Amino acid sequence: MAAQTVARTTDSDSVNLGPAAALSCRECGHRVPLGPVFACEECFGPLEIAYDFSGYDTEELRKRIESGPANIWRYAPLLPVPADVADKPNLNPGWTKLVQADNLARELGVTGGLFVKDDSGNPTHSFKDRVVAQALEAARAFGFTTLSCSSTGNLAGAVGAAAARAGLRSCVFIPHDLEQGKVVMAAVYGGDLVGIEGTYDDVNRFCSELIGDPAGEGWGFVNVNLRPYYAEGSKTLAYEIAEQLGWRLPEQIVVPIASGSQLTKIDKGFQELIRLGLVEDAPYKIFGAQAEGCSPVSAAFKAGHDVVRPQKPDTIAKSLAIGNPADGPYVLDIARRTGGAVEDVTDEQIVDAIKLLARTEGIFAETAGGVTVGVTRKLIENGVLDPSKTTVVLNTGDGLKTLDAVAGTGLTATIRPNLDSFHEAGLA
Ligand SMILES: *Cc1c(COP(=O)(O)O)cnc(C)c1O
């Protein structure tokens, strides 16, 4: 890690990020003022946001949230954003549907209630709009003029769109061989989109270098130097699910893993809701889902290891293809602490699961949704996931961006425009 990324801080007095009080090291607890830093100056551990939640009255807070806007800003009192965030130009993501998936439940034998949190309903059709919205506020607070990131595809589009709406320049970096839908979705917003000859992990390393270089001056990399702020956006998934269930935690939740950030912040979100008294302190299990072709966390979980050995990804689930996941060890901790698990499925099982979800619930998921639904099915078959418990499965992206995954799907028949032809095709 470049020394500059640790040493460079800004004047914390001028930074207003609502209830965010400081950055605190997840390893040693060392605290530093809010700034565009992500690694601890003492131990190089990852930094996260520490809050001042004192003085909140639970029922007042609940009322304030419930009367807030139908997007992530209803939870502004729990996020590192200024109180007037909803008035600024941004994409207002969130408050996506929690779909009661009774047909899928029947198919999978779930009796305790099965829900799909469908984040394909966000402005750029993936969960990434949530995290980018937080990073954008941090970028504004720190005076960055260019918004950037390393991306497996969805983040590129979310950053391009957010920057366009906010009037900032964007320049984002992706592996050169992503799905066409992801490339077009990222390019259309008019920012710079750069393909890098390498894997996501190569792209990410390159971005860390650029931050330490004078060329990166004034650049906010949403998932690198703004990562502590960015990551908090995933908590809104936890808040929404709990509120949509009637201020109740699900008993089981299945979450996709790329870097693992989302999974760790869903846990953080649930813990905060318990601490603030907004939900009952009831046990929940968090399950992580990966593709077999990029399953470093699942492999470590099954082997009983605490460290994650990097892999070279080879899977159709490109949005989850991070071979060296930064939050891997924290994911292992959470899966073990909550009594969950981490599992993986093959590309074939991913495609089957995409079709299953579409056929049963009318939801067309991207490959990451195939991973979570496929893993849910596998965990039920293996007796790891309890079908009698309330279960939430995340769909984090839109199938229209990964059409190649279901390329074999098409016309049932081609007929001439007359009834004879219709009958001949056996469609009556
Ligand atoms: C980025 C992404 C995730 C999760 O990413 P983390 O790095 O684990 O937070 C999940 N699904 C989709 C579709 C994504 O694009």
Ligand as a Chemical Component Dictionary entry (heavy atoms), coordinates in Angstrom:
data_LIG
# 
_chem_comp.id                   LIG 
_chem_comp.type                 NON-POLYMER 
_chem_comp.pdbx_formal_charge   0 
_chem_comp.three_letter_code    LIG 
# 
loop_
_chem_comp_atom.comp_id 
_chem_comp_atom.atom_id 
_chem_comp_atom.alt_atom_id 
_chem_comp_atom.type_symbol 
_chem_comp_atom.charge 
_chem_comp_atom.model_Cartn_x 
_chem_comp_atom.model_Cartn_y 
_chem_comp_atom.model_Cartn_z 
_chem_comp_atom.pdbx_ordinal 
LIG C1 C1 C 0 -20.398 -5.778 -6.665 1  
LIG C2 C2 C 0 -21.485 -6.766 -6.679 2  
LIG C3 C3 C 0 -21.772 -7.586 -5.563 3  
LIG C4 C4 C 0 -21.052 -7.622 -4.237 4  
LIG O1 O1 O 0 -19.866 -7.038 -4.129 5  
LIG P1 P1 P 0 -18.972 -6.997 -2.798 6  
LIG O2 O2 O 0 -17.656 -6.580 -3.356 7  
LIG O3 O3 O 0 -18.942 -8.375 -2.213 8  
LIG O4 O4 O 0 -19.569 -5.994 -1.899 9  
LIG C5 C5 C 0 -22.857 -8.427 -5.667 10 
LIG N1 N1 N 0 -23.595 -8.501 -6.773 11 
LIG C6 C6 C 0 -23.351 -7.740 -7.846 12 
LIG C7 C7 C 0 -24.228 -7.883 -9.035 13 
LIG C8 C8 C 0 -22.299 -6.842 -7.849 14 
LIG O5 O5 O 0 -22.080 -6.085 -8.929 15 
# 
loop_
_chem_comp_bond.comp_id 
_chem_comp_bond.atom_id_1 
_chem_comp_bond.atom_id_2 
_chem_comp_bond.value_order 
_chem_comp_bond.pdbx_ordinal 
LIG C1 C2 SING 1  
LIG C2 C3 SING 2  
LIG C2 C8 DOUB 3  
LIG C3 C4 SING 4  
LIG C3 C5 DOUB 5  
LIG C4 O1 SING 6  
LIG O1 P1 SING 7  
LIG P1 O2 DOUB 8  
LIG P1 O3 SING 9  
LIG P1 O4 SING 10 
LIG C5 N1 SING 11 
LIG N1 C6 DOUB 12 
LIG C6 C7 SING 13 
LIG C6 C8 SING 14 
LIG C8 O5 SING 15 
# 
